[in-house]
Structures are given as structure tokens and as C-alpha cells.
Amino acid sequence: KPGKLSSYDLKDDYIKLITDKIKLGNRKLRVVVDCGNGTTSIIAKKIFDRLNVEYIPLYDISDGSFPNHHPDPAVPENMVQLQKAVKEHRADFGVAYDGDGDRIGVVMENGEIMPIEYLILLYIKDMFNTVSNKTFLYDVKCSKVIEDMINAWGGKALLYRTGASYTEFKTHEDNLPFGGEYSGHLYFRDRDADCASAIYASLRLLEIMSKTSEKMSKLVRDFPKYYSTPEIKIPSDDNIKFNVVEQIKVYARAKNYPVNDIDGVRITYTNGWVLVRASNTGPNLTFRAEATSEQGIISLQNIYLPMIEEYNNPIDML
């Protein structure tokens, strides 16, 4: 039989879900929110208006041509306007969302971009004593600082493959309270519902900051400092990139280096690590390295980047 067409506005239910468990402290904060003309533009103001915060919006009109900057907070160039606004308004911090609102970037009160690993650690530290399962997930692109701090606090760090569909599922499957990715995907499960919303992540950060008188930059000052490359993308044909990863893996195992191959190959040294992986979404390889010194990071790049270039050649199919 013919059905019925009905409509329902989900906004109020969504706002209630996002804000219900947020309990702000006594400190009233000033925050700059860069929606990047993405989909968060249609809901962010309604959410922040419900909270006792001074909300300064940037680019909060939905526009798929993205006239101001590309909405990807993982790219530093896309954070420049937010950095400027945070300093101009003397805000406590600023947040930026990606186009579909599931990734976040943060600018501290001093105008510096907060490393995503430090943001992950702020959330873990805040929830650590309230959760029974003290295993927390992070992906292969992330700094060793996450493992160091979780271990120091008495928890367990779970290194897992990159990709929202993988990490979010693993966080749910293993009933973990929280997981995070280098790209800015964050997964909260320590309260009622699973939540991977960047807006929710910013509300949790507001909650943390509203309960302390410290500046954000000071809260992360004591986290260990490593030297690292950005995520370097190297063009590579889809029929070649996996072979490059295999060749790097063969090299590392021949040297008896510790290898994690859950996603590409992550090779561990006493003073750092190297990651080479094939992209899930395009014809390129991803390279990232980290070390305890600037010279260490230079040495790792000098070893592996020429090796990748050597192997990254068209395969002779004849």
C-alpha cells in the first residue's frame, strides 16, 4: 500500500545529545570556532549558544565552494586565519572543523597549533580515572609521546591502523573508552553513546579548560618533546605502492629492526621510528618519521626517502 511521507527536524535532538553530558566548570572561556564553511555551519552556533562561553564564529555560513580556505584542519595553511583570530581576540583557544565535521584542529591561546597527539593526551588524562578500561587507541601516524604518557599513567596504548572506518570500529569492538588519529578523528566512548563529532570534541575540551585556571599551552608543556616530519605524501601508482612498502619491510627485517606491519610498515629504533604506508584513498605513499633529536630525524630521512625513491619506479610488466 502507499506509504506516508513525513518530515522531522533532528536539530533539537542532536543538540541535546551533544550537550547533555557536558558539565562546564566556573571559568568562562572565550573560544574562536572556524567552521570552514562546512556542514558544521548549520548547527555550531545553536550548540555554543546553549553554553556559558563567549563564542566567536569564523566562516559559519555553509558554502561548498569554500571561499575562505579548504576545510582540512590537518593542513597548517588552513589554520592561519584561526591562529590570527585567536591572538586578535585574546581567546583561550580556537577550534577548526573539517568539511563534514568529524575532524578537529586546535589553536592554543598563544596562537600555536596544538599537536594532535597532545590534544589526544589531554582527553585521555581527563578521563583516565573515570574509566575502568584504561586501554586507549591511536593510529600508526601518531607520535610515541602517546605511548609514553599512557604507560606513565598506568594504562595501555594500542597502536592501530589508519582510517576512520578501522579505528572507530576497533574502538567500539574492544570497548575502549577513547581512540584518536593523527588526522584529527577522535572517538569518545567513555560516557553514554559512541561519538565521533568534532563539535563534541570541542565541547569536551571546553569542559577540561573550564575547570582549570591554567593556559592551554602550559597544560601540554610537560609532555615529552620529539622531533618529527609532517605527513609526507609521495606520488606512487596503485600497482607499485604496496611493493615499495614490502621492499622497505624486507630491508628492516634483514636488519633485525622491530617492525609493526598492521598498516604499512612502522620501524622502531632506540631513538625514533619511521612509517611507510600505502594510502587507502589515492595513488601515493605516506612517510613520517620521528626522533629524539633533530639530527636523528635528518638521518632517518636520509636513509628512507632515497630508498623509497629507488623502489618507487614503474614495474616492467613485459
NUGULUM-356592 format. One record per residue (C-alpha): residue in three letters; y negated, x negated, z. Coordinates in Angstrom, 3 decimals, padded with zeros to 6 digits, m for minus. Example, Ala and Ser with C-alpha at 12.3 -4.5 7.8 and 13.67 -1.06 7.14 Angstrom:
REM residues 2
<rest->ala north->004.500 east->m012.300 up->007.800>;
<rest->ser north->001.060 east->m013.670 up->007.140>;
This chain:
REM residues 318
<rest->lys north->000.000 east->000.000 up->000.000>;
<rest->pro north->m003.594 east->m001.087 up->m000.432>;
<rest->gly north->m004.807 east->m003.271 up->002.418>;
<rest->lys north->m008.177 east->m003.340 up->004.104>;
<rest->leu north->m010.908 east->m005.907 up->003.650>;
<rest->ser north->m012.767 east->m006.746 up->006.839>;
<rest->ser north->m015.149 east->m009.469 up->007.945>;
<rest->tyr north->m015.618 east->m011.169 up->011.284>;
<rest->asp north->m018.224 east->m013.702 up->012.377>;
<rest->leu north->m016.422 east->m016.534 up->014.172>;
<rest->lys north->m019.546 east->m018.392 up->015.256>;
<rest->asp north->m019.794 east->m016.979 up->018.783>;
<rest->asp north->m016.095 east->m017.544 up->019.460>;
<rest->tyr north->m016.340 east->m021.081 up->018.130>;
<rest->ile north->m019.409 east->m021.889 up->020.217>;
<rest->lys north->m017.691 east->m020.511 up->023.313>;
<rest->leu north->m014.579 east->m022.611 up->022.656>;
<rest->ile north->m016.627 east->m025.783 up->022.116>;
<rest->thr north->m018.906 east->m025.362 up->025.146>;
<rest->asp north->m016.797 east->m023.546 up->027.761>;
<rest->lys north->m015.267 east->m026.633 up->029.387>;
<rest->ile north->m018.360 east->m028.829 up->029.153>;
<rest->lys north->m019.917 east->m029.380 up->032.575>;
<rest->leu north->m023.139 east->m031.334 up->032.394>;
<rest->gly north->m024.493 east->m033.267 up->035.356>;
<rest->asn north->m028.015 east->m033.284 up->036.738>;
<rest->arg north->m029.532 east->m035.762 up->034.293>;
<rest->lys north->m031.341 east->m034.038 up->031.442>;
<rest->leu north->m030.859 east->m036.017 up->028.261>;
<rest->arg north->m032.762 east->m036.408 up->025.027>;
<rest->val north->m030.436 east->m036.700 up->022.043>;
<rest->val north->m031.019 east->m037.023 up->018.299>;
<rest->val north->m028.416 east->m035.252 up->016.155>;
<rest->asp north->m028.036 east->m036.198 up->012.487>;
<rest->cys north->m026.034 east->m033.560 up->010.640>;
<rest->gly north->m026.479 east->m035.419 up->007.357>;
<rest->asn north->m026.994 east->m032.063 up->005.553>;
<rest->gly north->m023.264 east->m031.437 up->006.033>;
<rest->thr north->m021.394 east->m028.407 up->007.316>;
<rest->thr north->m022.302 east->m029.066 up->010.960>;
<rest->ser north->m025.819 east->m027.996 up->009.947>;
<rest->ile north->m024.842 east->m024.333 up->010.137>;
<rest->ile north->m023.745 east->m024.441 up->013.787>;
<rest->ala north->m025.097 east->m027.521 up->015.624>;
<rest->lys north->m028.433 east->m026.067 up->016.747>;
<rest->lys north->m026.804 east->m022.917 up->018.149>;
<rest->ile north->m024.475 east->m025.112 up->020.229>;
<rest->phe north->m027.102 east->m027.521 up->021.551>;
<rest->asp north->m029.475 east->m024.663 up->022.351>;
<rest->arg north->m026.907 east->m023.476 up->024.920>;
<rest->leu north->m027.082 east->m026.760 up->026.811>;
<rest->asn north->m029.668 east->m028.254 up->029.131>;
<rest->val north->m030.612 east->m031.035 up->026.707>;
<rest->glu north->m033.615 east->m031.969 up->024.615>;
<rest->tyr north->m032.252 east->m031.653 up->021.105>;
<rest->ile north->m033.931 east->m033.451 up->018.196>;
<rest->pro north->m032.334 east->m032.475 up->014.855>;
<rest->leu north->m032.161 east->m034.572 up->011.704>;
<rest->tyr north->m031.162 east->m033.175 up->008.313>;
<rest->asp north->m029.759 east->m029.939 up->009.732>;
<rest->ile north->m030.009 east->m027.878 up->006.546>;
<rest->ser north->m026.704 east->m027.661 up->004.673>;
<rest->asp north->m027.135 east->m029.246 up->001.243>;
<rest->gly north->m024.167 east->m030.574 up->m000.686>;
<rest->ser north->m026.351 east->m032.894 up->m002.759>;
<rest->phe north->m027.005 east->m034.875 up->000.460>;
<rest->pro north->m030.643 east->m035.695 up->m000.356>;
<rest->asn north->m031.274 east->m037.980 up->002.627>;
<rest->his north->m028.160 east->m040.131 up->002.936>;
<rest->his north->m024.426 east->m039.876 up->002.392>;
<rest->pro north->m022.852 east->m038.226 up->005.467>;
<rest->asp north->m020.491 east->m041.025 up->006.489>;
<rest->pro north->m021.333 east->m042.473 up->009.932>;
<rest->ala north->m018.803 east->m045.288 up->009.484>;
<rest->val north->m021.163 east->m046.928 up->006.963>;
<rest->pro north->m024.082 east->m048.716 up->008.711>;
<rest->glu north->m026.571 east->m047.961 up->005.930>;
<rest->asn north->m026.119 east->m044.248 up->006.604>;
<rest->met north->m027.161 east->m044.729 up->010.244>;
<rest->val north->m030.538 east->m046.384 up->009.617>;
<rest->gln north->m032.588 east->m043.176 up->009.854>;
<rest->leu north->m030.825 east->m042.172 up->013.062>;
<rest->gln north->m031.455 east->m045.617 up->014.569>;
<rest->lys north->m035.142 east->m045.289 up->013.753>;
<rest->ala north->m035.347 east->m041.761 up->015.201>;
<rest->val north->m033.623 east->m042.746 up->018.455>;
<rest->lys north->m036.183 east->m045.500 up->019.044>;
<rest->glu north->m039.174 east->m043.399 up->017.938>;
<rest->his north->m038.247 east->m040.509 up->020.243>;
<rest->arg north->m037.071 east->m042.809 up->023.048>;
<rest->ala north->m033.854 east->m040.828 up->023.095>;
<rest->asp north->m030.939 east->m041.523 up->025.417>;
<rest->phe north->m028.701 east->m041.770 up->022.357>;
<rest->gly north->m028.129 east->m040.336 up->018.897>;
<rest->val north->m025.089 east->m038.986 up->017.085>;
<rest->ala north->m024.270 east->m038.592 up->013.409>;
<rest->tyr north->m021.605 east->m036.425 up->011.810>;
<rest->asp north->m019.746 east->m036.776 up->008.551>;
<rest->gly north->m019.821 east->m034.096 up->005.860>;
<rest->asp north->m017.110 east->m031.839 up->007.265>;
<rest->gly north->m017.838 east->m032.533 up->010.928>;
<rest->asp north->m014.691 east->m034.284 up->012.146>;
<rest->arg north->m016.035 east->m037.858 up->012.391>;
<rest->ile north->m018.795 east->m039.221 up->014.589>;
<rest->gly north->m021.034 east->m042.258 up->014.862>;
<rest->val north->m023.238 east->m043.106 up->017.862>;
<rest->val north->m026.516 east->m044.990 up->018.232>;
<rest->met north->m027.394 east->m046.276 up->021.708>;
<rest->glu north->m030.795 east->m045.966 up->023.353>;
<rest->asn north->m031.750 east->m049.462 up->022.176>;
<rest->gly north->m031.265 east->m048.472 up->018.532>;
<rest->glu north->m027.988 east->m050.353 up->018.104>;
<rest->ile north->m024.906 east->m048.710 up->016.613>;
<rest->met north->m022.168 east->m048.442 up->019.219>;
<rest->pro north->m018.865 east->m049.945 up->018.026>;
<rest->ile north->m016.424 east->m047.067 up->017.665>;
<rest->glu north->m013.950 east->m048.884 up->019.923>;
<rest->tyr north->m016.473 east->m048.861 up->022.763>;
<rest->leu north->m017.002 east->m045.137 up->022.278>;
<rest->ile north->m013.239 east->m044.589 up->022.419>;
<rest->leu north->m013.104 east->m046.565 up->025.662>;
<rest->leu north->m015.919 east->m044.531 up->027.235>;
<rest->tyr north->m013.900 east->m041.354 up->026.714>;
<rest->ile north->m010.667 east->m042.914 up->027.985>;
<rest->lys north->m012.357 east->m044.338 up->031.083>;
<rest->asp north->m013.924 east->m040.952 up->031.833>;
<rest->met north->m010.650 east->m039.027 up->031.626>;
<rest->phe north->m008.287 east->m041.735 up->032.897>;
<rest->asn north->m007.928 east->m040.492 up->036.468>;
<rest->thr north->m007.691 east->m036.815 up->035.476>;
<rest->val north->m004.683 east->m037.020 up->033.139>;
<rest->ser north->m001.027 east->m037.551 up->034.036>;
<rest->asn north->m000.016 east->m039.203 up->030.752>;
<rest->lys north->m002.006 east->m042.437 up->030.561>;
<rest->thr north->m000.948 east->m043.396 up->027.033>;
<rest->phe north->m003.793 east->m043.419 up->024.516>;
<rest->leu north->m003.579 east->m043.817 up->020.748>;
<rest->tyr north->m005.684 east->m045.992 up->018.449>;
<rest->asp north->m005.190 east->m046.983 up->014.822>;
<rest->val north->m004.410 east->m050.364 up->013.246>;
<rest->lys north->m008.019 east->m050.987 up->012.188>;
<rest->cys north->m009.292 east->m050.955 up->015.765>;
<rest->ser north->m010.239 east->m053.919 up->017.922>;
<rest->lys north->m007.915 east->m055.429 up->020.518>;
<rest->val north->m010.572 east->m054.543 up->023.102>;
<rest->ile north->m008.954 east->m051.085 up->023.345>;
<rest->glu north->m005.577 east->m052.530 up->024.281>;
<rest->asp north->m007.189 east->m054.992 up->026.706>;
<rest->met north->m009.105 east->m052.353 up->028.639>;
<rest->ile north->m006.360 east->m049.700 up->028.721>;
<rest->asn north->m003.946 east->m052.313 up->030.072>;
<rest->ala north->m006.519 east->m053.449 up->032.635>;
<rest->trp north->m006.918 east->m049.876 up->033.838>;
<rest->gly north->m003.142 east->m049.485 up->034.193>;
<rest->gly north->m002.485 east->m047.351 up->031.132>;
<rest->lys north->m000.558 east->m047.835 up->027.906>;
<rest->ala north->m002.116 east->m048.427 up->024.488>;
<rest->leu north->m000.300 east->m047.025 up->021.448>;
<rest->leu north->m001.152 east->m048.723 up->018.138>;
<rest->tyr north->m000.522 east->m046.332 up->015.240>;
<rest->arg north->m001.102 east->m045.934 up->011.540>;
<rest->thr north->m004.417 east->m044.953 up->009.980>;
<rest->gly north->m005.131 east->m041.461 up->008.651>;
<rest->ala north->m006.288 east->m038.282 up->010.350>;
<rest->ser north->m003.143 east->m036.320 up->009.485>;
<rest->tyr north->m000.942 east->m039.042 up->011.007>;
<rest->thr north->m002.914 east->m039.895 up->014.124>;
<rest->glu north->m003.762 east->m036.331 up->015.075>;
<rest->phe north->m000.135 east->m035.259 up->014.635>;
<rest->lys north->001.142 east->m038.217 up->016.691>;
<rest->thr north->m001.324 east->m037.466 up->019.463>;
<rest->his north->m000.030 east->m033.893 up->019.559>;
<rest->glu north->003.660 east->m034.786 up->019.110>;
<rest->asp north->003.653 east->m037.276 up->022.002>;
<rest->asn north->001.477 east->m035.020 up->024.165>;
<rest->leu north->m001.176 east->m037.711 up->024.529>;
<rest->pro north->m004.497 east->m036.849 up->026.168>;
<rest->phe north->m006.607 east->m038.658 up->023.575>;
<rest->gly north->m006.494 east->m040.603 up->020.331>;
<rest->gly north->m009.113 east->m042.287 up->018.188>;
<rest->glu north->m009.554 east->m044.003 up->014.835>;
<rest->tyr north->m011.851 east->m046.752 up->013.580>;
<rest->ser north->m013.281 east->m044.251 up->011.084>;
<rest->gly north->m014.662 east->m042.071 up->013.900>;
<rest->his north->m011.929 east->m039.425 up->014.044>;
<rest->leu north->m011.374 east->m038.532 up->017.707>;
<rest->tyr north->m008.700 east->m036.213 up->019.156>;
<rest->phe north->m009.130 east->m034.637 up->022.566>;
<rest->arg north->m006.173 east->m033.021 up->024.312>;
<rest->asp north->m006.985 east->m033.590 up->027.979>;
<rest->arg north->m008.285 east->m030.073 up->028.501>;
<rest->asp north->m007.053 east->m026.751 up->027.098>;
<rest->ala north->m006.997 east->m026.887 up->023.310>;
<rest->asp north->m006.486 east->m029.697 up->020.815>;
<rest->cys north->m009.936 east->m030.555 up->019.478>;
<rest->ala north->m010.919 east->m032.940 up->016.681>;
<rest->ser north->m014.527 east->m031.769 up->016.264>;
<rest->ala north->m017.305 east->m034.354 up->016.092>;
<rest->ile north->m019.671 east->m031.869 up->017.735>;
<rest->tyr north->m017.238 east->m031.526 up->020.637>;
<rest->ala north->m017.014 east->m035.327 up->020.856>;
<rest->ser north->m020.803 east->m035.496 up->021.194>;
<rest->leu north->m020.734 east->m032.854 up->023.943>;
<rest->arg north->m018.169 east->m034.913 up->025.846>;
<rest->leu north->m020.492 east->m037.897 up->025.506>;
<rest->leu north->m023.382 east->m035.796 up->026.809>;
<rest->glu north->m021.218 east->m034.870 up->029.775>;
<rest->ile north->m020.489 east->m038.524 up->030.551>;
<rest->met north->m024.105 east->m039.609 up->030.224>;
<rest->ser north->m025.478 east->m036.656 up->032.224>;
<rest->lys north->m023.534 east->m037.849 up->035.266>;
<rest->thr north->m024.905 east->m041.388 up->035.366>;
<rest->ser north->m028.353 east->m042.926 up->035.613>;
<rest->glu north->m027.283 east->m045.949 up->033.538>;
<rest->lys north->m028.367 east->m046.588 up->029.981>;
<rest->met north->m025.589 east->m046.303 up->027.407>;
<rest->ser north->m025.884 east->m049.952 up->026.376>;
<rest->lys north->m025.244 east->m051.019 up->029.970>;
<rest->leu north->m022.111 east->m048.871 up->030.265>;
<rest->val north->m020.445 east->m050.874 up->027.490>;
<rest->arg north->m021.872 east->m054.279 up->028.380>;
<rest->asp north->m018.793 east->m055.406 up->030.311>;
<rest->phe north->m016.275 east->m054.594 up->027.580>;
<rest->pro north->m014.809 east->m057.813 up->026.066>;
<rest->lys north->m016.643 east->m059.152 up->023.032>;
<rest->tyr north->m014.686 east->m060.050 up->019.899>;
<rest->tyr north->m015.903 east->m061.257 up->016.521>;
<rest->ser north->m014.725 east->m059.111 up->013.653>;
<rest->thr north->m015.230 east->m058.382 up->009.999>;
<rest->pro north->m016.158 east->m054.908 up->008.826>;
<rest->glu north->m013.519 east->m052.960 up->006.948>;
<rest->ile north->m013.430 east->m054.810 up->003.623>;
<rest->lys north->m012.152 east->m052.800 up->000.659>;
<rest->ile north->m010.696 east->m054.817 up->m002.208>;
<rest->pro north->m010.017 east->m053.031 up->m005.544>;
<rest->ser north->m006.313 east->m053.055 up->m006.359>;
<rest->asp north->m004.253 east->m050.983 up->m008.780>;
<rest->asp north->m001.908 east->m048.471 up->m007.180>;
<rest->asn north->001.099 east->m050.225 up->m008.731>;
<rest->ile north->000.038 east->m053.581 up->m007.263>;
<rest->lys north->m001.462 east->m052.948 up->m003.825>;
<rest->phe north->001.834 east->m052.363 up->m001.993>;
<rest->asn north->003.287 east->m055.560 up->m003.438>;
<rest->val north->000.283 east->m057.503 up->m002.136>;
<rest->val north->000.975 east->m056.172 up->001.357>;
<rest->glu north->004.647 east->m057.161 up->001.046>;
<rest->gln north->003.747 east->m060.694 up->m000.021>;
<rest->ile north->001.431 east->m061.093 up->002.966>;
<rest->lys north->004.204 east->m059.785 up->005.209>;
<rest->val north->006.680 east->m062.316 up->003.760>;
<rest->tyr north->004.192 east->m065.118 up->004.422>;
<rest->ala north->003.609 east->m064.049 up->008.032>;
<rest->arg north->007.295 east->m063.697 up->008.837>;
<rest->ala north->008.059 east->m067.084 up->007.295>;
<rest->lys north->005.509 east->m068.497 up->009.755>;
<rest->asn north->007.128 east->m066.512 up->012.619>;
<rest->tyr north->003.871 east->m064.733 up->013.371>;
<rest->pro north->004.145 east->m061.436 up->015.273>;
<rest->val north->003.939 east->m058.629 up->012.697>;
<rest->asn north->003.328 east->m054.894 up->013.057>;
<rest->asp north->004.116 east->m053.108 up->009.790>;
<rest->ile north->003.654 east->m049.482 up->010.807>;
<rest->asp north->000.765 east->m049.303 up->008.321>;
<rest->gly north->000.404 east->m052.270 up->006.013>;
<rest->val north->000.746 east->m055.498 up->007.964>;
<rest->arg north->m001.147 east->m056.468 up->011.121>;
<rest->ile north->m000.537 east->m060.104 up->012.055>;
<rest->thr north->m001.249 east->m061.246 up->015.598>;
<rest->tyr north->m002.484 east->m064.686 up->016.614>;
<rest->thr north->m003.202 east->m066.042 up->020.090>;
<rest->asn north->m006.926 east->m065.759 up->019.351>;
<rest->gly north->m007.086 east->m062.770 up->016.996>;
<rest->trp north->m005.437 east->m060.655 up->014.315>;
<rest->val north->m005.513 east->m059.791 up->010.615>;
<rest->leu north->m004.841 east->m056.466 up->008.907>;
<rest->val north->m003.958 east->m055.990 up->005.240>;
<rest->arg north->m003.033 east->m052.467 up->004.175>;
<rest->ala north->m002.867 east->m050.360 up->001.043>;
<rest->ser north->m005.291 east->m047.446 up->001.054>;
<rest->asn north->m003.805 east->m043.957 up->001.320>;
<rest->thr north->m006.592 east->m042.445 up->m000.749>;
<rest->gly north->m007.568 east->m044.816 up->m003.544>;
<rest->pro north->m006.778 east->m047.919 up->m005.627>;
<rest->asn north->m007.776 east->m050.522 up->m003.073>;
<rest->leu north->m006.594 east->m052.723 up->m000.249>;
<rest->thr north->m008.170 east->m052.795 up->003.189>;
<rest->phe north->m008.764 east->m056.080 up->005.002>;
<rest->arg north->m010.023 east->m056.526 up->008.540>;
<rest->ala north->m009.822 east->m059.469 up->010.919>;
<rest->glu north->m010.843 east->m060.194 up->014.491>;
<rest->ala north->m011.014 east->m063.328 up->016.626>;
<rest->thr north->m012.348 east->m064.614 up->019.926>;
<rest->ser north->m014.857 east->m066.894 up->018.179>;
<rest->glu north->m016.989 east->m066.960 up->015.044>;
<rest->gln north->m015.087 east->m069.995 up->013.768>;
<rest->gly north->m011.822 east->m068.115 up->014.314>;
<rest->ile north->m012.913 east->m065.208 up->012.152>;
<rest->ile north->m014.054 east->m067.578 up->009.411>;
<rest->ser north->m010.692 east->m069.358 up->009.499>;
<rest->leu north->m008.732 east->m066.114 up->009.194>;
<rest->gln north->m010.812 east->m065.003 up->006.215>;
<rest->asn north->m010.376 east->m068.410 up->004.559>;
<rest->ile north->m006.604 east->m068.085 up->004.888>;
<rest->tyr north->m006.051 east->m064.475 up->003.861>;
<rest->leu north->m008.757 east->m063.490 up->001.386>;
<rest->pro north->m007.735 east->m066.162 up->m001.171>;
<rest->met north->m004.101 east->m065.189 up->m000.624>;
<rest->ile north->m004.887 east->m061.544 up->m001.341>;
<rest->glu north->m006.806 east->m062.558 up->m004.461>;
<rest->glu north->m003.838 east->m064.618 up->m005.652>;
<rest->tyr north->m001.346 east->m061.768 up->m005.256>;
<rest->asn north->m003.733 east->m059.065 up->m006.457>;
<rest->asn north->m003.017 east->m059.588 up->m010.169>;
<rest->pro north->m001.553 east->m057.135 up->m012.733>;
<rest->ile north->002.212 east->m057.115 up->m012.700>;
<rest->asp north->003.744 east->m058.204 up->m016.022>;
<rest->met north->005.862 east->m055.217 up->m016.994>;
<rest->leu north->007.492 east->m056.945 up->m020.032>;
